[in-house]
Amino acid sequence: MTKRTAARHDAYHQLREAIISGQFHPNERLVEASIAGRIGAGRTAVRAALVRLDQEGLVTLEHNRGARVRLISDNEALEIEQVRAALEGMLARRAASRISADQLRDLHEMIDRMRGRVEEGDSIGYSELNATFHQVIWAAADHPTGGRLLGSLKSQGIRFQYQTALRPGRAQRSLREHEAIFAALKAHDADAAESAMRDHLAEVLDTLQWAIDSQHRTARWLPG
């Protein structure tokens, strides 16, 4: 890899992580010069990164108007979760017969840490562990195409656009859902693993719909 290629690669990953982690908000304008200074990259590398992120659906490039973080519509957010449920159900089924003892141990440790985050009221810490929990299952499923597609869907950053974590009791229910997924994987029960994952993501979809409805209700009451 040449130095120029490495610089573009690094700029892409830094900017992608900044968008996914919520450092840039939906519909926020992305100014090349500002980003270049922020991540310590050249403007050519930043421009190449923006083109790549536009192709991934994280950024919108507009002719003569620059780039913005792509705003996900309500309908698209729901559609993404529906597709995710189908894919993750399949991967959970595959993982049940392929998951290793080390991966099960990792999931068990994550469940313990997630429980601690719930008790502490640490929604961000819980979200990070949640993401890692699912990634371990994707790896155990050994289905690169499915994992890649799910990674792209997850990176849309829906959780930063919709405040799903604000739903009362959601964290406790989410923890129980992850415990059920883990139990099914530990038992190497493919049917139960797929069912537990689909039940979990049905709840995620329901919570997302709740967040969208709440957002709309709040918008109606805001002064004009």
C-alpha positions as CSV (number, residue, x, y, z in Angstrom):
1,M,0.0,0.0,0.0
2,T,1.4,3.4,-1.0
3,K,1.5,6.3,1.4
4,R,-1.2,8.1,-0.6
5,T,-3.4,5.0,-0.5
6,A,-2.8,4.5,3.2
7,A,-3.7,8.2,3.9
8,R,-7.0,7.8,2.0
9,H,-7.7,4.5,3.8
10,D,-7.1,6.1,7.2
11,A,-9.1,9.2,6.4
12,Y,-12.0,7.0,5.4
13,H,-12.0,5.0,8.6
14,Q,-11.6,8.0,10.8
15,L,-14.5,9.9,9.2
16,R,-16.6,6.8,9.1
17,E,-16.1,6.2,12.8
18,A,-16.9,9.8,13.6
19,I,-20.2,9.6,11.8
20,I,-21.2,6.2,13.2
21,S,-20.3,7.3,16.8
22,G,-22.5,10.4,16.5
23,Q,-19.8,13.0,16.4
24,F,-21.5,14.3,13.3
25,H,-25.3,14.5,13.4
26,P,-27.8,13.6,10.6
27,N,-28.0,16.3,8.0
28,E,-24.9,18.0,9.3
29,R,-22.8,19.6,6.6
30,L,-19.3,18.1,6.1
31,V,-16.8,20.8,5.1
32,E,-13.7,19.2,3.6
33,A,-11.2,21.8,5.0
34,S,-12.7,21.5,8.5
35,I,-12.6,17.7,8.4
36,A,-9.1,17.6,7.1
37,G,-7.9,19.7,10.0
38,R,-9.9,17.7,12.5
39,I,-8.6,14.3,11.5
40,G,-5.2,15.4,10.3
41,A,-5.6,14.3,6.7
42,G,-5.2,16.1,3.3
43,R,-8.3,17.4,1.5
44,T,-7.7,14.9,-1.4
45,A,-7.9,12.0,1.1
46,V,-11.0,13.5,2.7
47,R,-12.7,14.0,-0.7
48,A,-12.0,10.3,-1.5
49,A,-13.4,9.3,1.9
50,L,-16.6,11.2,1.3
51,V,-17.1,9.6,-2.1
52,R,-16.7,6.2,-0.5
53,L,-19.1,7.0,2.3
54,D,-21.6,8.3,-0.2
55,Q,-21.5,4.9,-1.9
56,E,-22.1,3.3,1.5
57,G,-25.1,5.4,2.2
58,L,-23.6,7.3,5.2
59,V,-23.1,10.6,3.4
60,T,-25.0,12.5,0.7
61,L,-22.9,14.3,-1.9
62,E,-24.7,17.2,-3.7
63,H,-23.4,18.9,-6.8
64,N,-21.9,22.3,-6.0
65,R,-23.3,22.0,-2.4
66,G,-20.8,19.6,-0.8
67,A,-21.5,16.8,1.5
68,R,-23.9,16.1,4.4
69,V,-24.4,13.2,6.9
70,R,-27.3,11.4,5.3
71,L,-30.6,11.7,7.2
72,I,-32.5,8.4,7.3
73,S,-36.2,8.8,6.8
74,D,-38.6,7.2,9.2
75,N,-39.8,4.6,6.7
76,E,-36.2,3.7,5.7
77,A,-35.2,3.3,9.4
78,L,-38.0,0.8,9.9
79,E,-37.1,-1.0,6.7
80,I,-33.5,-1.3,7.7
81,E,-34.5,-2.9,11.0
82,Q,-36.9,-5.3,9.2
83,V,-34.1,-6.4,6.8
84,R,-31.7,-6.7,9.8
85,A,-34.1,-9.0,11.6
86,A,-34.2,-11.4,8.7
87,L,-30.4,-11.5,8.3
88,E,-29.6,-11.7,12.0
89,G,-32.1,-14.5,12.5
90,M,-30.4,-16.5,9.8
91,L,-26.9,-15.8,11.3
92,A,-28.1,-16.7,14.8
93,R,-29.3,-20.0,13.4
94,R,-26.0,-20.7,11.8
95,A,-24.0,-19.6,14.8
96,A,-25.8,-22.1,17.1
97,S,-24.0,-25.0,15.4
98,R,-20.7,-23.3,14.8
99,I,-20.1,-21.1,17.9
100,S,-16.9,-22.0,19.8
101,A,-16.3,-22.3,23.6
102,D,-14.2,-19.1,23.5
103,Q,-17.0,-17.2,21.7
104,L,-19.6,-18.5,24.3
105,R,-17.3,-17.3,27.1
106,D,-17.0,-13.9,25.4
107,L,-20.7,-13.6,25.2
108,H,-21.2,-14.7,28.8
109,E,-18.7,-12.0,30.0
110,M,-20.5,-9.4,27.8
111,I,-23.8,-10.3,29.4
112,D,-22.3,-9.7,32.8
113,R,-20.9,-6.4,31.8
114,M,-24.2,-5.4,30.1
115,R,-26.0,-6.2,33.3
116,G,-23.6,-3.8,35.1
117,R,-24.3,-1.1,32.6
118,V,-28.0,-1.4,33.1
119,E,-27.6,-1.2,36.9
120,E,-25.5,1.9,36.4
121,G,-27.8,3.5,33.9
122,D,-25.0,3.7,31.4
123,S,-26.9,3.6,28.1
124,I,-23.9,4.4,25.9
125,G,-21.7,1.7,27.5
126,Y,-24.6,-0.7,27.2
127,S,-25.0,0.2,23.5
128,E,-21.3,-0.4,22.8
129,L,-21.4,-3.9,24.5
130,N,-24.6,-4.6,22.7
131,A,-23.0,-4.0,19.3
132,T,-20.0,-6.2,20.2
133,F,-22.3,-9.0,21.4
134,H,-24.0,-9.1,18.0
135,Q,-20.6,-9.0,16.2
136,V,-19.5,-12.1,18.0
137,I,-22.5,-13.9,16.7
138,W,-21.9,-12.7,13.2
139,A,-18.3,-14.0,13.5
140,A,-19.5,-17.4,14.9
141,A,-22.0,-17.7,12.0
142,D,-19.1,-17.7,9.5
143,H,-21.1,-16.0,6.8
144,P,-19.0,-13.0,5.5
145,T,-21.6,-11.7,3.1
146,G,-24.3,-11.6,5.8
147,G,-21.9,-10.0,8.3
148,R,-20.8,-7.4,5.8
149,L,-24.4,-6.5,4.9
150,L,-25.4,-6.2,8.6
151,G,-22.4,-4.1,9.3
152,S,-23.5,-1.7,6.5
153,L,-27.0,-1.6,7.9
154,K,-25.9,-1.0,11.5
155,S,-23.5,1.8,10.5
156,Q,-26.4,3.9,9.4
157,G,-26.4,5.2,12.9
158,I,-30.2,5.0,13.5
159,R,-29.7,5.0,17.3
160,F,-28.4,8.5,17.1
161,Q,-31.3,9.8,15.1
162,Y,-34.0,8.2,17.2
163,Q,-33.7,8.2,21.0
164,T,-34.7,4.5,21.5
165,A,-32.8,4.3,24.8
166,L,-35.3,6.7,26.4
167,R,-38.2,4.2,26.3
168,P,-39.0,3.3,30.0
169,G,-37.8,-0.2,30.9
170,R,-36.2,-0.9,27.5
171,A,-32.7,-1.6,28.8
172,Q,-34.0,-4.2,31.2
173,R,-36.0,-5.9,28.5
174,S,-33.1,-5.8,26.1
175,L,-30.8,-7.5,28.6
176,R,-33.3,-10.3,29.1
177,E,-33.6,-10.7,25.3
178,H,-29.8,-11.0,25.0
179,E,-29.8,-13.6,27.8
180,A,-32.3,-15.7,25.9
181,I,-30.1,-15.5,22.7
182,F,-27.1,-16.5,24.7
183,A,-28.9,-19.5,26.3
184,A,-30.0,-20.7,22.9
185,L,-26.5,-20.5,21.5
186,K,-25.0,-22.2,24.6
187,A,-27.5,-25.1,24.0
188,H,-26.6,-25.1,20.3
189,D,-30.3,-25.0,19.6
190,A,-30.7,-23.5,16.1
191,D,-34.4,-23.0,16.2
192,A,-34.3,-21.3,19.6
193,A,-31.4,-19.1,18.6
194,E,-33.2,-17.9,15.5
195,S,-36.4,-17.4,17.4
196,A,-34.7,-15.5,20.3
197,M,-32.9,-13.2,17.8
198,R,-36.1,-12.5,15.9
199,D,-38.0,-11.8,19.1
200,H,-35.3,-9.4,20.2
201,L,-35.3,-7.5,16.9
202,A,-39.1,-7.4,16.8
203,E,-38.8,-5.5,20.1
204,V,-36.1,-3.3,18.6
205,L,-38.5,-2.5,15.7
206,D,-41.3,-1.8,18.1
207,T,-39.1,0.5,20.2
208,L,-38.0,2.3,17.0
209,Q,-41.6,2.9,16.0
210,W,-42.2,4.2,19.5
211,A,-39.3,6.6,19.2
212,I,-40.5,7.8,15.8
213,D,-44.0,8.4,17.2
214,S,-42.6,10.2,20.2
215,Q,-40.4,12.4,18.0
216,H,-43.4,13.4,16.0
217,R,-45.5,14.2,19.0
218,T,-42.7,16.4,20.4
219,A,-42.3,18.2,17.1
220,R,-46.1,19.0,17.0
221,W,-45.8,20.7,20.4
222,L,-42.7,22.7,19.7
223,P,-43.3,26.5,19.2
224,G,-43.1,27.6,15.6
